[in-house]
């Protein structure tokens, strides 16, 4: 049983108790057994009944017509519904959540420390799923031939070398120092190792070894003779050679995936060499630009780029299907590192906070009336019966206490008045 129902039950019992006290007092007074006590009980019971019933009528008149009779100024909430809803809207919009207060709170709020960082830390898995979904949708809508054509046209219309030389050099330096290509290289090496363990790779390598053996035998009768002898005596076992090559490929992929692998060093040195030539050799970028322009106009560059883009496109889609994608993990790691860098850099932190505050303040200034509209809309969705039921549910316990208190206070006042009148009557005799 809820607290409201429990207090309402006590209020009803208090009225029955007041009626019983009044009846007992009436019997005691009229029988002459105890006139004073009977009068006191009768006065107390009558006043308690009047107080309890009057408060019940007053409480009931807030929500409906008592006894179904349309007394004046009863059913106050349904009759004044529009005014009540408007007052509640004004209270919420202008008193509880006024525009100046919201703007002041926004300007005092640290979005970086109290919103962005906690959100990213607590929703990393959801952010990874979100990035996965967005990237998959984007990649699904992209056609490799379109991307290749766009890249070729962009390269063919590249701006002058002196305008992009510094930018390209800085970009290469950041890519080298921060290891932008390492996740892609590691993913490719992982795929290479998986391919080397497959039946498909065994078939392909074996077929190429057979072709190499056939080419060797075609070089003369003596080489053909020695090759056949080696096959007869087990000196040439192409299946065993294929398995050895598969093992070597797997070992190469595993070794080159380590931190100080030669392939990573060669890649870093190549990028450093290109960066150096961009800074020190003005003719280098000019030659690259001329080559890109010529091959783009001839259609050679799109044809060269399309297989590369298609391969990257397919690899990216495969990477997105990996449950713990290293590439997505790297992206989230970069995002987390950038956010921590912003949090530690006072200037950058203030810039991000200023942008967020400006955006939030603009939204508040533009859409603040929506708060009141939402309150009014939610209240207007309720029927009169639902609104009355909602209010009774929220304040029913307090209203039942009013009824209970009315019965008790009325009884005490009736008793006090009876004693006062008896005292005055005794003094005037």
LOZA-626327 format. One record per residue (C-alpha): residue number from 1; residue in one letter; chain; x negated, y negated, z. Coordinates in steps of 0.5 Angstrom, whole numbers, plus 2048, in hexadecimal, padded with zeros to 3 digits. Example, Ala and Ser with C-alpha at 12.3 -4.5 7.8 and 13.67 -1.06 7.14 Angstrom:
<sites>
(1; 'a'; 'A'; (7E7; 809; 810))
(2; 's'; 'A'; (7E5; 802; 80E))
</sites>
This chain:
<sites>
(1; 'x'; 'A'; (800; 800; 800))
(2; 'x'; 'A'; (7FD; 7F9; 7FE))
(3; 'x'; 'A'; (7FC; 7F4; 803))
(4; 'x'; 'A'; (802; 7F0; 800))
(5; 'x'; 'A'; (807; 7F5; 801))
(6; 'x'; 'A'; (805; 7F7; 808))
(7; 'x'; 'A'; (806; 7F0; 80A))
(8; 'x'; 'A'; (80C; 7EF; 807))
(9; 'x'; 'A'; (80E; 7F5; 80A))
(10; 'x'; 'A'; (80C; 7F2; 811))
(11; 'x'; 'A'; (810; 7EC; 80F))
(12; 'x'; 'A'; (817; 7F0; 80E))
(13; 'x'; 'A'; (816; 7F4; 814))
(14; 'x'; 'A'; (815; 7ED; 818))
(15; 'x'; 'A'; (81C; 7EB; 815))
(16; 'x'; 'A'; (81F; 7F1; 818))
(17; 'x'; 'A'; (81B; 7F0; 81F))
(18; 'x'; 'A'; (81E; 7E9; 81F))
(19; 'x'; 'A'; (825; 7EC; 81E))
(20; 'x'; 'A'; (824; 7F1; 823))
(21; 'x'; 'A'; (822; 7EC; 828))
(22; 'x'; 'A'; (828; 7E7; 827))
(23; 'x'; 'A'; (82D; 7ED; 828))
(24; 'x'; 'A'; (829; 7EF; 82E))
(25; 'x'; 'A'; (829; 7E8; 831))
(26; 'x'; 'A'; (831; 7E7; 82F))
(27; 'x'; 'A'; (833; 7ED; 833))
(28; 'x'; 'A'; (82F; 7EC; 839))
(29; 'x'; 'A'; (832; 7E4; 839))
(30; 'x'; 'A'; (839; 7E6; 838))
(31; 'x'; 'A'; (839; 7EC; 83C))
(32; 'x'; 'A'; (836; 7E8; 842))
(33; 'x'; 'A'; (831; 7ED; 844))
(34; 'x'; 'A'; (82B; 7E8; 842))
(35; 'x'; 'A'; (82E; 7E1; 83F))
(36; 'x'; 'A'; (827; 7DD; 83F))
(37; 'x'; 'A'; (823; 7E3; 83C))
(38; 'x'; 'A'; (829; 7E4; 837))
(39; 'x'; 'A'; (829; 7DD; 835))
(40; 'x'; 'A'; (822; 7DD; 834))
(41; 'x'; 'A'; (822; 7E3; 830))
(42; 'x'; 'A'; (828; 7E1; 82C))
(43; 'x'; 'A'; (825; 7DA; 82B))
(44; 'x'; 'A'; (81E; 7DD; 829))
(45; 'x'; 'A'; (821; 7E2; 824))
(46; 'x'; 'A'; (826; 7DD; 821))
(47; 'x'; 'A'; (820; 7D9; 81F))
(48; 'x'; 'A'; (81C; 7DE; 81D))
(49; 'x'; 'A'; (821; 7E0; 818))
(50; 'x'; 'A'; (822; 7D9; 816))
(51; 'x'; 'A'; (81B; 7D8; 815))
(52; 'x'; 'A'; (819; 7DF; 811))
(53; 'x'; 'A'; (81F; 7DE; 80D))
(54; 'x'; 'A'; (81E; 7D7; 80B))
(55; 'x'; 'A'; (817; 7D9; 809))
(56; 'x'; 'A'; (819; 7DF; 805))
(57; 'x'; 'A'; (81E; 7DA; 801))
(58; 'x'; 'A'; (818; 7D5; 800))
(59; 'x'; 'A'; (813; 7DA; 7FE))
(60; 'x'; 'A'; (818; 7DE; 7F9))
(61; 'x'; 'A'; (81A; 7D7; 7F6))
(62; 'x'; 'A'; (813; 7D6; 7F4))
(63; 'x'; 'A'; (814; 7DC; 7EF))
(64; 'x'; 'A'; (81C; 7DD; 7EE))
(65; 'x'; 'A'; (823; 7DB; 7F0))
(66; 'x'; 'A'; (824; 7DE; 7F7))
(67; 'x'; 'A'; (82A; 7E3; 7F7))
(68; 'x'; 'A'; (82A; 7E2; 7EF))
(69; 'x'; 'A'; (82E; 7DB; 7F1))
(70; 'x'; 'A'; (82B; 7D5; 7ED))
(71; 'x'; 'A'; (82A; 7D1; 7F3))
(72; 'x'; 'A'; (827; 7CA; 7F2))
(73; 'x'; 'A'; (81F; 7CA; 7F1))
(74; 'x'; 'A'; (81E; 7D1; 7F1))
(75; 'x'; 'A'; (81B; 7D6; 7EC))
(76; 'x'; 'A'; (816; 7D0; 7EC))
(77; 'x'; 'A'; (810; 7D4; 7E9))
(78; 'x'; 'A'; (814; 7D6; 7E3))
(79; 'x'; 'A'; (818; 7CF; 7E2))
(80; 'x'; 'A'; (811; 7CB; 7E2))
(81; 'x'; 'A'; (80D; 7D0; 7DE))
(82; 'x'; 'A'; (80B; 7CB; 7D9))
(83; 'x'; 'A'; (809; 7C6; 7DE))
(84; 'x'; 'A'; (805; 7CB; 7E3))
(85; 'x'; 'A'; (801; 7CE; 7DC))
(86; 'x'; 'A'; (7FF; 7C7; 7DA))
(87; 'x'; 'A'; (7FD; 7C5; 7E1))
(88; 'x'; 'A'; (7F9; 7CC; 7E2))
(89; 'x'; 'A'; (7F6; 7CA; 7DB))
(90; 'x'; 'A'; (7F4; 7C3; 7DD))
(91; 'x'; 'A'; (7F1; 7C6; 7E4))
(92; 'x'; 'A'; (7EC; 7CB; 7E1))
(93; 'x'; 'A'; (7EA; 7C6; 7DB))
(94; 'x'; 'A'; (7EA; 7C0; 7DF))
(95; 'x'; 'A'; (7E8; 7C2; 7E6))
(96; 'x'; 'A'; (7E5; 7C9; 7E6))
(97; 'x'; 'A'; (7E1; 7C9; 7E0))
(98; 'x'; 'A'; (7E1; 7C1; 7DD))
(99; 'x'; 'A'; (7DC; 7C0; 7D8))
(100; 'x'; 'A'; (7D7; 7BB; 7DB))
(101; 'x'; 'A'; (7D6; 7C1; 7E1))
(102; 'x'; 'A'; (7D5; 7C6; 7DB))
(103; 'x'; 'A'; (7D0; 7C2; 7D7))
(104; 'x'; 'A'; (7CC; 7C0; 7DE))
(105; 'x'; 'A'; (7CC; 7C8; 7DF))
(106; 'x'; 'A'; (7C9; 7C9; 7D8))
(107; 'x'; 'A'; (7C4; 7C4; 7D9))
(108; 'x'; 'A'; (7C1; 7C7; 7DF))
(109; 'x'; 'A'; (7C1; 7CE; 7DD))
(110; 'x'; 'A'; (7BB; 7D1; 7DB))
(111; 'x'; 'A'; (7BD; 7D5; 7D5))
(112; 'x'; 'A'; (7B6; 7D9; 7D4))
(113; 'x'; 'A'; (7B5; 7DB; 7DB))
(114; 'x'; 'A'; (7BC; 7DC; 7DD))
(115; 'x'; 'A'; (7C0; 7DF; 7D6))
(116; 'x'; 'A'; (7BB; 7E1; 7D1))
(117; 'x'; 'A'; (7B6; 7E5; 7D4))
(118; 'x'; 'A'; (7BB; 7E9; 7D9))
(119; 'x'; 'A'; (7BF; 7EA; 7D3))
(120; 'x'; 'A'; (7BA; 7ED; 7CF))
(121; 'x'; 'A'; (7B7; 7F1; 7D4))
(122; 'x'; 'A'; (7BD; 7F4; 7D6))
(123; 'x'; 'A'; (7C0; 7F5; 7CF))
(124; 'x'; 'A'; (7BA; 7F8; 7CB))
(125; 'x'; 'A'; (7BD; 7FE; 7C9))
(126; 'x'; 'A'; (7C3; 7FA; 7C7))
(127; 'x'; 'A'; (7BF; 7F5; 7C3))
(128; 'x'; 'A'; (7BB; 7FB; 7C0))
(129; 'x'; 'A'; (7C2; 7FE; 7BE))
(130; 'x'; 'A'; (7C4; 7F7; 7BB))
(131; 'x'; 'A'; (7BD; 7F6; 7B7))
(132; 'x'; 'A'; (7BE; 7FD; 7B4))
(133; 'x'; 'A'; (7C5; 7FC; 7B2))
(134; 'x'; 'A'; (7C4; 7F5; 7AF))
(135; 'x'; 'A'; (7BD; 7F7; 7AC))
(136; 'x'; 'A'; (7C1; 7FE; 7A9))
(137; 'x'; 'A'; (7C7; 7F9; 7A6))
(138; 'x'; 'A'; (7C2; 7F4; 7A3))
(139; 'x'; 'A'; (7BE; 7FA; 7A0))
(140; 'x'; 'A'; (7C4; 7FD; 79D))
(141; 'x'; 'A'; (7C6; 7F7; 799))
(142; 'x'; 'A'; (7BF; 7F6; 796))
(143; 'x'; 'A'; (7BD; 7F9; 790))
(144; 'x'; 'A'; (7B6; 7FA; 78F))
(145; 'x'; 'A'; (7B6; 7F8; 788))
(146; 'x'; 'A'; (7B9; 7F1; 78A))
(147; 'x'; 'A'; (7B4; 7F0; 78F))
(148; 'x'; 'A'; (7AE; 7F2; 78A))
(149; 'x'; 'A'; (7B1; 7ED; 785))
(150; 'x'; 'A'; (7B2; 7E7; 78B))
(151; 'x'; 'A'; (7AB; 7E8; 78D))
(152; 'x'; 'A'; (7A8; 7E8; 786))
(153; 'x'; 'A'; (7AC; 7E2; 785))
(154; 'x'; 'A'; (7A9; 7DE; 78B))
(155; 'x'; 'A'; (7A2; 7E0; 78A))
(156; 'x'; 'A'; (7A3; 7DE; 783))
(157; 'x'; 'A'; (7A5; 7D7; 785))
(158; 'x'; 'A'; (7A0; 7D7; 78B))
(159; 'x'; 'A'; (79E; 7D0; 78D))
(160; 'x'; 'A'; (797; 7CD; 78C))
(161; 'x'; 'A'; (791; 7D0; 78F))
(162; 'x'; 'A'; (78F; 7CB; 794))
(163; 'x'; 'A'; (796; 7CA; 797))
(164; 'x'; 'A'; (796; 7D2; 799))
(165; 'x'; 'A'; (78F; 7D3; 79A))
(166; 'x'; 'A'; (78F; 7D1; 7A1))
(167; 'x'; 'A'; (796; 7D5; 7A3))
(168; 'x'; 'A'; (794; 7DB; 7A0))
(169; 'x'; 'A'; (78D; 7DB; 7A3))
(170; 'x'; 'A'; (791; 7DA; 7AA))
(171; 'x'; 'A'; (796; 7DF; 7A8))
(172; 'x'; 'A'; (791; 7E5; 7A7))
(173; 'x'; 'A'; (78D; 7E3; 7AD))
(174; 'x'; 'A'; (793; 7E4; 7B2))
(175; 'x'; 'A'; (795; 7EA; 7AE))
(176; 'x'; 'A'; (78E; 7ED; 7AF))
(177; 'x'; 'A'; (78D; 7EB; 7B6))
(178; 'x'; 'A'; (794; 7EC; 7B9))
(179; 'x'; 'A'; (795; 7F3; 7B5))
(180; 'x'; 'A'; (79B; 7F2; 7B1))
(181; 'x'; 'A'; (799; 7F7; 7AC))
(182; 'x'; 'A'; (797; 7FC; 7B1))
(183; 'x'; 'A'; (79E; 7FF; 7B2))
(184; 'x'; 'A'; (79F; 800; 7AB))
(185; 'x'; 'A'; (799; 803; 7AA))
(186; 'x'; 'A'; (79A; 808; 7B0))
(187; 'x'; 'A'; (7A1; 80A; 7AD))
(188; 'x'; 'A'; (79E; 80B; 7A6))
(189; 'x'; 'A'; (799; 810; 7AA))
(190; 'x'; 'A'; (79E; 813; 7AE))
(191; 'x'; 'A'; (7A2; 815; 7A7))
(192; 'x'; 'A'; (79B; 817; 7A4))
(193; 'x'; 'A'; (79A; 81C; 7AA))
(194; 'x'; 'A'; (7A1; 81F; 7AA))
(195; 'x'; 'A'; (7A1; 81F; 7A2))
(196; 'x'; 'A'; (79A; 823; 7A3))
(197; 'x'; 'A'; (79E; 828; 7A7))
(198; 'x'; 'A'; (7A4; 82A; 7A2))
(199; 'x'; 'A'; (7A5; 82F; 79D))
(200; 'x'; 'A'; (7A5; 82A; 798))
(201; 'x'; 'A'; (79E; 827; 799))
(202; 'x'; 'A'; (79C; 82E; 799))
(203; 'x'; 'A'; (79F; 82F; 792))
(204; 'x'; 'A'; (79D; 829; 78F))
(205; 'x'; 'A'; (795; 82A; 791))
(206; 'x'; 'A'; (795; 831; 78F))
(207; 'x'; 'A'; (798; 82F; 788))
(208; 'x'; 'A'; (792; 82A; 788))
(209; 'x'; 'A'; (78D; 82F; 78A))
(210; 'x'; 'A'; (790; 833; 784))
(211; 'x'; 'A'; (78F; 82E; 77F))
(212; 'x'; 'A'; (788; 82C; 781))
(213; 'x'; 'A'; (786; 834; 781))
(214; 'x'; 'A'; (789; 834; 77A))
(215; 'x'; 'A'; (785; 82E; 778))
(216; 'x'; 'A'; (77F; 831; 77B))
(217; 'x'; 'A'; (780; 837; 777))
(218; 'x'; 'A'; (781; 833; 770))
(219; 'x'; 'A'; (77A; 830; 771))
(220; 'x'; 'A'; (777; 837; 76E))
(221; 'x'; 'A'; (776; 83E; 76E))
(222; 'x'; 'A'; (771; 83F; 773))
(223; 'x'; 'A'; (775; 83A; 778))
(224; 'x'; 'A'; (77B; 83E; 776))
(225; 'x'; 'A'; (778; 845; 778))
(226; 'x'; 'A'; (775; 843; 77E))
(227; 'x'; 'A'; (77C; 840; 781))
(228; 'x'; 'A'; (77F; 846; 77F))
(229; 'x'; 'A'; (77A; 84A; 783))
(230; 'x'; 'A'; (77A; 846; 789))
(231; 'x'; 'A'; (782; 847; 789))
(232; 'x'; 'A'; (781; 84F; 788))
(233; 'x'; 'A'; (77C; 84F; 78E))
(234; 'x'; 'A'; (780; 84A; 792))
(235; 'x'; 'A'; (77B; 844; 791))
(236; 'x'; 'A'; (781; 840; 78F))
(237; 'x'; 'A'; (788; 840; 793))
(238; 'x'; 'A'; (78C; 83A; 791))
(239; 'x'; 'A'; (791; 83B; 797))
(240; 'x'; 'A'; (78C; 83B; 79C))
(241; 'x'; 'A'; (789; 835; 799))
(242; 'x'; 'A'; (790; 831; 799))
(243; 'x'; 'A'; (791; 833; 7A0))
(244; 'x'; 'A'; (78A; 830; 7A2))
(245; 'x'; 'A'; (78B; 82A; 79E))
(246; 'x'; 'A'; (792; 829; 7A2))
(247; 'x'; 'A'; (78E; 829; 7A8))
(248; 'x'; 'A'; (789; 824; 7A6))
(249; 'x'; 'A'; (78F; 820; 7A4))
(250; 'x'; 'A'; (792; 820; 7AB))
(251; 'x'; 'A'; (78B; 81F; 7AE))
(252; 'x'; 'A'; (78A; 819; 7AA))
(253; 'x'; 'A'; (791; 816; 7AC))
(254; 'x'; 'A'; (790; 818; 7B3))
(255; 'x'; 'A'; (789; 815; 7B3))
(256; 'x'; 'A'; (78B; 80E; 7AF))
(257; 'x'; 'A'; (791; 80D; 7B4))
(258; 'x'; 'A'; (78C; 80C; 7BA))
(259; 'x'; 'A'; (78A; 805; 7BD))
(260; 'x'; 'A'; (783; 805; 7B9))
(261; 'x'; 'A'; (785; 808; 7B3))
(262; 'x'; 'A'; (780; 807; 7AD))
(263; 'x'; 'A'; (787; 806; 7A9))
(264; 'x'; 'A'; (789; 800; 7AD))
(265; 'x'; 'A'; (782; 7FD; 7AD))
(266; 'x'; 'A'; (782; 7FD; 7A6))
(267; 'x'; 'A'; (789; 7FA; 7A6))
(268; 'x'; 'A'; (786; 7F5; 7AA))
(269; 'x'; 'A'; (780; 7F3; 7A7))
(270; 'x'; 'A'; (784; 7F3; 7A0))
(271; 'x'; 'A'; (788; 7EE; 7A3))
(272; 'x'; 'A'; (783; 7EA; 7A6))
(273; 'x'; 'A'; (77F; 7EA; 79F))
(274; 'x'; 'A'; (785; 7E7; 79C))
(275; 'x'; 'A'; (786; 7E2; 7A1))
(276; 'x'; 'A'; (77F; 7E0; 7A1))
(277; 'x'; 'A'; (780; 7DF; 799))
(278; 'x'; 'A'; (786; 7DB; 79A))
(279; 'x'; 'A'; (782; 7D6; 79E))
(280; 'x'; 'A'; (77C; 7D6; 79B))
(281; 'x'; 'A'; (77D; 7D8; 793))
(282; 'x'; 'A'; (782; 7D3; 790))
(283; 'x'; 'A'; (782; 7D7; 789))
(284; 'x'; 'A'; (784; 7DD; 78D))
(285; 'x'; 'A'; (78B; 7DB; 78E))
(286; 'x'; 'A'; (78B; 7D7; 787))
(287; 'x'; 'A'; (78A; 7DE; 784))
(288; 'x'; 'A'; (78F; 7E1; 788))
(289; 'x'; 'A'; (794; 7DC; 786))
(290; 'x'; 'A'; (792; 7DC; 77F))
(291; 'x'; 'A'; (793; 7E4; 77F))
(292; 'x'; 'A'; (79A; 7E4; 783))
(293; 'x'; 'A'; (79C; 7DF; 77E))
(294; 'x'; 'A'; (79A; 7E3; 778))
(295; 'x'; 'A'; (79D; 7EA; 77A))
(296; 'x'; 'A'; (7A3; 7E7; 77C))
(297; 'x'; 'A'; (7A5; 7E4; 776))
(298; 'x'; 'A'; (7A3; 7EA; 772))
(299; 'x'; 'A'; (7A7; 7EE; 777))
(300; 'x'; 'A'; (7A1; 7F2; 779))
(301; 'x'; 'A'; (7A1; 7F0; 780))
(302; 'x'; 'A'; (7A9; 7F2; 781))
(303; 'x'; 'A'; (7A7; 7F9; 77F))
(304; 'x'; 'A'; (7A1; 7F9; 783))
(305; 'x'; 'A'; (7A5; 7F7; 789))
(306; 'x'; 'A'; (7AB; 7FB; 788))
(307; 'x'; 'A'; (7A8; 802; 78A))
(308; 'x'; 'A'; (7A5; 7FE; 790))
(309; 'x'; 'A'; (7AB; 7FB; 793))
(310; 'x'; 'A'; (7AF; 801; 792))
(311; 'x'; 'A'; (7AA; 805; 796))
(312; 'x'; 'A'; (7AA; 800; 79B))
(313; 'x'; 'A'; (7B2; 800; 79B))
(314; 'x'; 'A'; (7B2; 807; 79C))
(315; 'x'; 'A'; (7AD; 808; 7A1))
(316; 'x'; 'A'; (7B1; 802; 7A5))
(317; 'x'; 'A'; (7B7; 806; 7A5))
(318; 'x'; 'A'; (7B4; 80C; 7A7))
(319; 'x'; 'A'; (7B1; 808; 7AD))
(320; 'x'; 'A'; (7B8; 806; 7AF))
(321; 'x'; 'A'; (7BA; 80D; 7B0))
(322; 'x'; 'A'; (7B5; 80F; 7B5))
(323; 'x'; 'A'; (7B8; 80E; 7BC))
(324; 'x'; 'A'; (7B1; 80B; 7BF))
(325; 'x'; 'A'; (7AF; 807; 7B9))
(326; 'x'; 'A'; (7A8; 804; 7BA))
(327; 'x'; 'A'; (7AA; 7FF; 7B5))
(328; 'x'; 'A'; (7B0; 7FC; 7B9))
(329; 'x'; 'A'; (7AC; 7FD; 7BF))
(330; 'x'; 'A'; (7A6; 7F9; 7BD))
(331; 'x'; 'A'; (7AC; 7F3; 7BB))
(332; 'x'; 'A'; (7AF; 7F4; 7C2))
(333; 'x'; 'A'; (7A8; 7F3; 7C4))
(334; 'x'; 'A'; (7A6; 7ED; 7C0))
(335; 'x'; 'A'; (7AD; 7EA; 7C2))
(336; 'x'; 'A'; (7AB; 7EB; 7CA))
(337; 'x'; 'A'; (7A4; 7E9; 7C9))
(338; 'x'; 'A'; (7A7; 7E2; 7C6))
(339; 'x'; 'A'; (7AC; 7E1; 7CB))
(340; 'x'; 'A'; (7A7; 7E2; 7D1))
(341; 'x'; 'A'; (7A2; 7DD; 7CD))
(342; 'x'; 'A'; (7A8; 7D8; 7CD))
(343; 'x'; 'A'; (7A9; 7D9; 7D4))
(344; 'x'; 'A'; (7A2; 7D8; 7D6))
(345; 'x'; 'A'; (7A1; 7D2; 7D1))
(346; 'x'; 'A'; (7A5; 7CC; 7D5))
(347; 'x'; 'A'; (7A5; 7C8; 7CE))
(348; 'x'; 'A'; (7A8; 7CE; 7CA))
(349; 'x'; 'A'; (7AD; 7D0; 7D0))
(350; 'x'; 'A'; (7AF; 7C9; 7D0))
(351; 'x'; 'A'; (7B0; 7C9; 7C9))
(352; 'x'; 'A'; (7B4; 7CF; 7C9))
(353; 'x'; 'A'; (7B8; 7CD; 7CF))
(354; 'x'; 'A'; (7BA; 7C6; 7CC))
(355; 'x'; 'A'; (7BC; 7CA; 7C5))
(356; 'x'; 'A'; (7C1; 7CE; 7C9))
(357; 'x'; 'A'; (7C3; 7C9; 7CE))
(358; 'x'; 'A'; (7C5; 7C4; 7C8))
(359; 'x'; 'A'; (7C9; 7CA; 7C4))
(360; 'x'; 'A'; (7CD; 7CC; 7CB))
(361; 'x'; 'A'; (7CE; 7C4; 7CC))
(362; 'x'; 'A'; (7D1; 7C4; 7C5))
(363; 'x'; 'A'; (7D5; 7CA; 7C6))
(364; 'x'; 'A'; (7D8; 7C7; 7CC))
(365; 'x'; 'A'; (7D9; 7C0; 7C9))
(366; 'x'; 'A'; (7DD; 7C3; 7C3))
(367; 'x'; 'A'; (7E1; 7C9; 7C6))
(368; 'x'; 'A'; (7E2; 7C7; 7CE))
(369; 'x'; 'A'; (7E9; 7C6; 7CD))
(370; 'x'; 'A'; (7E9; 7CD; 7CB))
(371; 'x'; 'A'; (7E9; 7CF; 7D2))
(372; 'x'; 'A'; (7EF; 7CC; 7D4))
(373; 'x'; 'A'; (7F2; 7CF; 7CD))
(374; 'x'; 'A'; (7F0; 7D6; 7CF))
(375; 'x'; 'A'; (7F3; 7D5; 7D6))
(376; 'x'; 'A'; (7FA; 7D2; 7D4))
(377; 'x'; 'A'; (7FA; 7D8; 7CE))
(378; 'x'; 'A'; (7F9; 7DD; 7D3))
(379; 'x'; 'A'; (7FE; 7DB; 7D8))
(380; 'x'; 'A'; (803; 7DA; 7D2))
(381; 'x'; 'A'; (802; 7E1; 7D0))
(382; 'x'; 'A'; (806; 7E3; 7D7))
(383; 'x'; 'A'; (80D; 7E3; 7D7))
(384; 'x'; 'A'; (811; 7E0; 7DD))
(385; 'x'; 'A'; (812; 7E6; 7E0))
(386; 'x'; 'A'; (80A; 7E8; 7DF))
(387; 'x'; 'A'; (808; 7E1; 7E2))
(388; 'x'; 'A'; (80C; 7E2; 7E8))
(389; 'x'; 'A'; (80A; 7E9; 7E9))
(390; 'x'; 'A'; (802; 7E7; 7E8))
(391; 'x'; 'A'; (803; 7E1; 7ED))
(392; 'x'; 'A'; (807; 7E5; 7F2))
(393; 'x'; 'A'; (801; 7EA; 7F2))
(394; 'x'; 'A'; (7FC; 7E5; 7F3))
(395; 'x'; 'A'; (7FF; 7E1; 7F9))
(396; 'x'; 'A'; (804; 7E6; 7FB))
(397; 'x'; 'A'; (801; 7E8; 801))
(398; 'x'; 'A'; (800; 7E1; 803))
(399; 'x'; 'A'; (807; 7DF; 802))
(400; 'x'; 'A'; (80A; 7E5; 806))
(401; 'x'; 'A'; (805; 7E3; 80C))
(402; 'x'; 'A'; (80A; 7DC; 80B))
(403; 'x'; 'A'; (810; 7E0; 80C))
(404; 'x'; 'A'; (80D; 7E4; 812))
(405; 'x'; 'A'; (80A; 7DD; 815))
(406; 'x'; 'A'; (811; 7DA; 814))
(407; 'x'; 'A'; (815; 7E0; 818))
(408; 'x'; 'A'; (810; 7DF; 81E))
(409; 'x'; 'A'; (80F; 7D8; 81E))
(410; 'x'; 'A'; (817; 7D7; 81D))
(411; 'x'; 'A'; (818; 7DC; 823))
(412; 'x'; 'A'; (813; 7D8; 827))
(413; 'x'; 'A'; (816; 7D1; 826))
(414; 'x'; 'A'; (81D; 7D4; 827))
(415; 'x'; 'A'; (81B; 7D6; 82E))
(416; 'x'; 'A'; (817; 7D0; 830))
(417; 'x'; 'A'; (81D; 7CC; 82E))
(418; 'x'; 'A'; (822; 7D0; 832))
(419; 'x'; 'A'; (81D; 7CF; 838))
(420; 'x'; 'A'; (81D; 7C8; 837))
(421; 'x'; 'A'; (825; 7C7; 836))
(422; 'x'; 'A'; (825; 7CC; 83C))
(423; 'x'; 'A'; (821; 7C7; 840))
(424; 'x'; 'A'; (824; 7C1; 83E))
(425; 'x'; 'A'; (82B; 7C4; 840))
(426; 'x'; 'A'; (828; 7C6; 847))
(427; 'x'; 'A'; (826; 7BF; 848))
(428; 'x'; 'A'; (82C; 7BC; 846))
(429; 'x'; 'A'; (831; 7C0; 84B))
</sites>
